[in-house]
């Protein structure tokens, strides 16, 4: 009787594989335009009962009919043990690790040692092996990813990685992105690691306000502090968050000093630097470690950039601004119905972060064109000799940002423009793309290249509008070195 049941399970599983292949072939046929023309064509029709087969396999798992192996899931230092009746054929087909374990077993019980978080979701993992589907919550993602990795169920591992990258913006009580990054680093999941790190860099303000910020590792802290593409309100916001982290974690002196030396004090107005020196307990404790940076910052604010550039390397990180959302450095721009026609806007920024330039303003003109033909695709003249229009059907989006006037104060300053493209994910507005250029996004070649701006439900649009934020970053250039 047992042999007949085992044979039934084997036949069901083989039939499932065949039916899934047939369904995939049918889908491919539809994508090709149904060239067969139904049963009268060359391809034929498909009858699929894969759902029924999956239901029967799930029933086998739930009822334990024909099971030939018991999984005994144990956790360290815990009395609770979970026992699951399974079929060795199913597990062997889905997992090479299970296949090896089952071949080497010497009894009808297979003992598995799992951490408590993995044991809690182990039945969900086994159900996936039978049914090919999985429901999960944010707090279960790491445990299920661990199981998929451990038992080499690669399709599930990739699916959970995709789930995690798509849910970075979702609200959670204590935050989850930093925890996912730490796990991905440990597990060697480069895709998840890079996605988490980029999300934190581009949405740092929300990360700083989350409950998990003060619990991040010193390694992740330094990785973030050393980046120039951080998007946040100001350098003061970053210092306040770092101060909270140091107070909470009480790191060793070297770690605290390295973190404080990664702050770009020159990007803070002199009045804020004075306030920090008189009110910050952390800065008072480690002032000797950053005294040289504070001294250079005060020099930076008191002298003209041209004078500074003659004696100091103003290209070092201390003098390089990050992507600050403060109105001093840029402006948001909401473009309604972005495919309709060209749009323009104007805004002002401070000439530079130096206190010497704090009273100087630069007015910028920005032009957005939804259909601008790239230079490489243009013909300079038509057959009649007239100039060909540059905005034509088939062109792609482009932004041009230029100063309204020129000034002698611009000498020694290179203005880098950054355009943030916002999107709505999981009910929250996040940064989806960042584009850097000197004057025009055509320098990138990929500005909104993949964006569908015509569809109202496009992931690039929020309420049918394109949400942008333009940042102008003054980058001082080293001129003449007079140091011996």
C-alpha positions in Angstrom: 0.0 0.0 0.0 2.8 2.4 0.9 4.5 1.8 -2.4 1.3 2.6 -4.3 1.0 5.9 -2.4 4.6 6.8 -3.1 4.1 6.1 -6.7 1.0 8.3 -6.7 3.0 11.2 -5.2 5.7 10.7 -7.8 3.2 10.8 -10.6 1.5 13.9 -9.2 4.8 15.7 -9.0 5.8 14.7 -12.5 2.4 15.8 -13.8 2.7 19.1 -12.0 6.0 19.8 -13.7 4.6 18.9 -17.1 1.5 21.1 -16.6 3.6 24.1 -15.5 5.8 23.7 -18.6 2.6 23.6 -20.7 1.3 26.7 -19.0 4.6 28.5 -19.7 4.5 27.4 -23.3 0.9 28.6 -23.6 1.8 32.0 -22.2 4.7 32.3 -24.6 2.4 31.5 -27.5 0.0 34.3 -26.4 3.0 36.7 -26.2 4.0 35.7 -29.7 0.6 36.9 -31.0 -1.2 33.5 -31.1 0.2 32.7 -34.5 -1.3 29.2 -34.4 -4.8 30.5 -34.5 -6.3 28.1 -32.0 -6.6 24.3 -32.5 -6.7 24.8 -36.3 -3.1 26.2 -36.2 0.2 24.5 -35.8 0.6 25.1 -32.1 -2.6 23.4 -30.6 -4.4 24.3 -27.4 -3.5 23.7 -23.8 -5.5 22.1 -21.0 -4.0 23.1 -17.6 -5.0 21.5 -14.2 -1.9 22.7 -12.4 -4.0 24.4 -9.7 -5.7 21.2 -8.9 -2.4 19.3 -8.7 -1.0 21.9 -6.3 -4.1 21.6 -4.1 -3.6 17.9 -4.0 0.1 18.2 -3.1 -0.9 20.7 -0.3 -3.5 18.2 1.0 -0.7 15.5 1.1 1.4 17.8 3.3 -1.5 18.8 5.6 -2.9 15.3 6.0 0.5 13.5 5.9 -0.8 10.8 3.5 2.0 8.6 2.2 4.7 10.5 4.1 7.9 8.6 4.5 10.0 10.9 6.6 9.5 13.0 9.8 11.3 16.3 10.1 12.2 17.1 13.7 13.0 20.8 13.9 14.9 21.7 17.1 16.2 25.0 18.4 19.1 25.6 20.7 18.3 26.0 24.4 14.6 25.5 23.7 12.2 22.8 24.8 9.8 23.3 21.9 10.2 20.9 19.0 8.3 21.0 15.7 7.6 17.8 13.9 6.4 17.8 10.2 5.5 14.8 8.2 6.8 15.1 4.6 7.6 13.2 1.5 11.2 12.7 0.6 10.6 12.8 -3.1 9.1 16.3 -2.9 12.0 17.6 -0.7 14.7 16.0 -2.9 13.3 17.5 -6.1 13.1 21.0 -4.6 16.4 21.1 -2.6 19.8 19.5 -3.3 20.6 19.9 0.4 17.5 17.9 1.4 18.4 15.3 -1.3 21.8 14.8 0.2 20.5 14.7 3.8 17.8 12.2 2.9 20.2 9.9 1.1 22.5 9.7 4.1 19.8 9.3 6.8 19.7 6.1 8.8 16.1 6.4 10.2 12.7 7.7 9.3 13.3 10.9 11.3 15.6 13.7 10.1 16.7 16.0 12.9 17.3 19.6 11.9 18.9 22.3 14.0 17.5 25.8 13.3 17.6 29.1 15.0 14.4 30.2 16.8 13.4 32.6 14.1 13.9 30.0 11.3 12.0 27.4 13.3 9.1 29.7 13.7 8.6 29.9 9.9 9.8 26.4 9.0 6.3 25.1 8.2 5.8 28.0 5.7 9.1 27.1 4.1 8.1 23.4 3.7 4.7 24.5 2.3 6.5 26.5 -0.4 8.4 23.3 -1.4 5.0 21.6 -2.1 2.9 24.5 -3.4 5.4 27.0 -4.9 3.8 30.0 -3.1 4.6 31.8 0.1 2.9 34.5 2.2 5.2 36.5 4.6 5.5 39.6 6.6 8.5 42.0 6.9 9.7 40.5 10.1 9.8 37.0 8.6 11.8 37.9 5.5 15.3 37.3 6.9 14.4 33.9 8.5 12.8 32.6 5.2 15.8 33.9 3.2 18.1 32.1 5.6 16.2 28.8 5.1 16.1 29.3 1.3 19.9 29.9 1.3 20.7 27.1 3.7 18.7 24.5 1.7 19.7 26.0 -1.7 16.2 26.7 -2.9 17.5 29.4 -5.2 14.2 30.4 -6.8 12.8 31.2 -3.4 15.9 32.9 -2.3 15.8 35.2 -5.3 12.1 35.8 -4.8 12.6 36.9 -1.2 15.4 39.1 -2.2 13.1 40.8 -4.7 10.4 41.1 -2.1 12.8 42.8 0.3 14.1 45.2 -2.3 10.6 46.1 -3.2 9.5 46.8 0.4 12.4 48.9 1.6 10.1 51.9 1.9 7.3 50.1 3.8 6.6 51.5 7.3 7.6 49.2 10.2 7.4 50.0 13.9 11.2 49.9 14.5 12.6 50.1 10.9 14.0 47.2 9.0 16.3 48.5 6.2 19.5 48.7 8.3 18.8 45.2 9.7 18.3 43.8 6.2 21.6 45.4 5.1 23.5 43.8 8.0 21.9 40.5 7.1 22.7 40.8 3.4 26.3 41.7 4.2 26.6 38.6 6.4 24.8 36.3 3.9 26.7 37.6 0.9 23.6 38.7 -1.0 25.2 41.5 -3.0 21.9 42.5 -4.7 20.1 43.0 -1.4 23.1 44.7 0.2 23.5 47.3 -2.5 19.7 48.0 -2.7 19.6 48.6 1.1 22.6 50.8 1.1 21.4 52.9 -1.8 18.0 53.3 -0.3 19.5 54.5 3.0 21.9 56.9 1.2 19.1 58.4 -0.9 16.5 58.5 1.9 18.7 59.2 4.9 16.4 61.6 6.7 13.8 59.0 7.1 16.4 56.4 8.2 17.8 58.9 10.8 14.3 59.3 12.3 13.6 55.6 12.4 13.9 53.5 15.6 16.8 51.4 14.1 19.2 54.2 13.5 20.9 54.1 17.0 21.3 50.4 16.6 23.2 50.2 13.4 26.7 48.8 13.4 29.8 51.0 13.4 30.7 49.6 10.0 27.5 50.7 8.4 27.8 54.1 10.1 31.2 54.7 8.6 30.1 53.5 5.2 27.3 56.1 5.2 29.3 58.9 6.6 32.0 58.6 3.9 29.5 59.0 1.0 29.0 62.3 -0.8 25.7 61.2 -2.4 23.8 61.2 1.0 20.4 63.0 0.6 19.3 64.8 3.8 18.3 68.2 5.0 21.7 69.5 6.1 25.0 68.4 7.7 23.6 69.5 11.0 20.9 66.9 10.8 23.6 64.3 10.2 25.7 65.5 13.2 22.7 65.4 15.5 22.0 61.8 14.5 25.7 60.8 14.9 25.7 62.4 18.4 22.6 60.3 19.3 24.4 57.2 18.0 27.5 57.8 20.1 25.5 58.5 23.2 23.5 55.3 22.8 26.3 53.0 21.8 29.3 54.4 23.7 31.8 53.2 21.2 35.6 53.0 21.8 37.5 56.2 21.3 38.9 55.4 17.9 35.5 54.6 16.5 34.0 57.8 17.8 36.9 59.9 16.5 36.7 58.4 13.0 33.0 59.0 12.9 33.3 62.6 14.0 36.1 63.2 11.6 33.8 62.1 8.7 31.4 65.0 9.4 31.8 67.9 6.9 32.0 70.8 9.4 32.8 73.3 6.6 29.2 72.7 5.3 27.8 74.1 8.5 27.3 77.9 8.9 29.7 79.5 11.4 26.9 80.2 13.9 26.1 76.5 13.9 29.7 75.6 14.5 29.9 78.0 17.4 26.8 76.5 18.9 28.1 72.9 18.6 31.4 73.9 20.3 29.6 75.4 23.2 26.6 73.0 23.6 27.5 69.6 22.3 28.8 67.2 25.0 30.2 64.8 22.4 32.1 67.5 20.5 33.5 68.7 23.9 34.6 65.2 24.8 36.4 64.6 21.4 37.3 68.2 20.5 41.0 67.5 20.3 40.4 64.8 17.7 38.6 67.3 15.3 40.3 70.5 16.3 42.1 70.7 12.9 38.9 70.2 11.0 37.1 72.9 12.9 40.0 75.3 12.4 40.0 74.7 8.6 36.3 75.1 8.5 36.5 78.5 10.2 39.2 79.5 7.7 37.0 78.3 4.9 34.2 80.5 6.0 36.3 83.6 6.6 38.4 83.7 3.5 37.4 83.9 -0.1 37.2 80.6 -2.0 39.9 81.8 -4.4 42.3 82.5 -1.5 41.5 79.1 0.1 42.1 77.3 -3.2 45.6 78.7 -3.4 46.7 77.1 -0.1 44.4 74.2 0.6 43.1 71.1 -1.2 39.5 72.3 -1.5 38.6 69.1 -3.3 38.9 67.0 -0.1 35.7 65.7 1.4 35.5 68.4 4.1 34.7 71.0 1.4 32.5 68.8 -0.8 28.8 69.3 -0.2 26.4 66.3 0.0 22.9 66.4 -1.5 21.2 68.8 0.9 17.5 69.4 0.5 17.6 72.8 2.3 16.2 75.6 0.2 19.7 77.2 0.3 20.9 74.6 -2.2 17.9 73.9 -4.5 14.2 73.7 -5.0 11.5 71.1 -5.5 9.7 71.1 -8.9 6.4 69.4 -9.5 5.5 69.1 -13.2 1.9 68.4 -13.9 1.1 66.4 -17.0 4.8 66.2 -17.9 4.3 64.9 -21.5 2.2 68.0 -22.5 4.8 70.6 -23.4 8.0 72.3 -22.3 8.1 73.9 -18.8 10.4 76.3 -17.1 11.1 77.5 -13.6 13.5 79.7 -11.7 15.0 79.5 -8.3 17.9 80.9 -6.2 20.7 79.2 -4.3 23.6 80.5 -2.2 26.7 81.0 -4.3 28.6 78.5 -2.1 28.8 77.0 1.4 31.5 79.4 2.4 30.5 82.1 4.9 32.3 84.5 2.5 29.5 83.7 0.0 26.6 83.5 2.4 25.0 86.8 1.2 25.5 86.1 -2.5 22.7 84.5 -4.5 22.6 82.9 -7.9 19.4 82.7 -9.9 19.0 79.6 -12.0 16.7 79.0 -15.0 15.5 75.4 -15.5 13.9 74.1 -18.7 12.2 70.7 -18.9 11.4 69.2 -22.3 9.5 65.9 -22.5 10.6 65.2 -26.1 14.1 66.6 -26.7 16.1 64.9 -29.5 19.6 64.0 -28.4 22.5 65.7 -30.4 23.6 62.3 -31.7 20.2 61.8 -33.4 19.9 65.2 -35.0 20.6 66.3 -38.5 21.9 69.9 -38.5 20.0 70.8 -41.7 17.0 69.6 -43.6 17.1 69.3 -47.4 15.9 72.9 -47.7 18.8 74.1 -45.5 16.6 75.1 -42.6 17.5 74.1 -39.0 15.7 71.0 -37.8 13.6 71.4 -34.7 15.2 69.8 -31.6 12.0 69.1 -29.8 10.3 66.4 -31.9 8.1 63.3 -31.5 10.2 60.4 -30.4 12.6 62.5 -28.4 13.2 61.9 -24.7 13.0 64.0 -21.5 15.7 66.5 -20.8 16.4 69.3 -18.2 18.7 72.2 -18.8 19.9 74.3 -15.9 21.8 77.6 -16.5 22.5 80.7 -14.4 20.4 83.7 -15.3 23.6 86.0 -15.1 27.3 85.5 -15.1 29.6 86.9 -12.3 33.2 87.2 -11.5 32.4 85.4 -8.2 31.9 82.2 -10.3 35.7 82.0 -10.8 37.1 78.8 -9.2 33.6 77.3 -8.7 32.2 74.4 -10.7 28.5 74.0 -10.2 27.3 70.4 -10.3 23.6 70.0 -10.7 21.7 67.0 -9.2 18.1 66.1 -10.1 16.3 63.8 -7.7 13.3 61.9 -9.2 10.8 61.0 -6.5 8.3 58.1 -6.5 5.6 56.8 -4.2 6.4 53.3 -2.8 4.3 51.6 -0.1 2.5 54.9 0.5 5.7 56.9 1.1 7.5 59.3 -1.2 11.1 58.2 -1.8 14.0 59.0 -4.1 13.9 56.7 -7.1 16.7 58.0 -9.2 19.5 60.6 -8.9 21.1 62.3 -12.0 24.2 64.4 -11.8 25.3 66.7 -14.6 27.0 70.1 -15.3 24.4 71.9 -17.5 22.0 69.4 -19.1 20.8 65.9 -18.3 21.7 65.0 -21.9 25.2 64.6 -20.5 24.0 61.5 -18.8 22.2 59.9 -21.7 19.9 57.9 -19.5 17.7 60.6 -17.9 14.3 59.1 -17.4 15.1 56.7 -20.3 13.0 53.9 -18.8 10.2 56.2 -17.5 6.7 55.9 -18.9 5.4 59.4 -18.4 2.2 58.9 -20.4 0.5 56.3 -18.2 -1.2 57.9 -15.2 -0.3 55.0 -13.0 3.4 55.1 -13.9 5.8 54.4 -11.1 7.5 57.6 -12.0 4.5 59.8 -11.4 2.7 60.8 -8.2 -0.9 61.8 -8.8 -0.1 62.2 -12.6 2.8 64.6 -11.8 6.5 64.3 -12.0 8.1 65.1 -8.7 11.6 66.5 -8.9 14.1 68.2 -6.6 16.9 70.2 -8.1 20.1 70.6 -6.1 23.0 72.9 -7.1 26.3 71.8 -5.5 29.2 74.4 -5.7 32.4 72.5 -6.0 35.5 74.7 -5.4 38.6 74.0 -7.5 42.2 74.0 -6.4 44.0 76.8 -8.3 47.6 77.4 -7.4 49.6 75.6 -4.7 52.0 77.9 -2.9 52.9 75.5 -0.1 56.6 74.5 0.0 
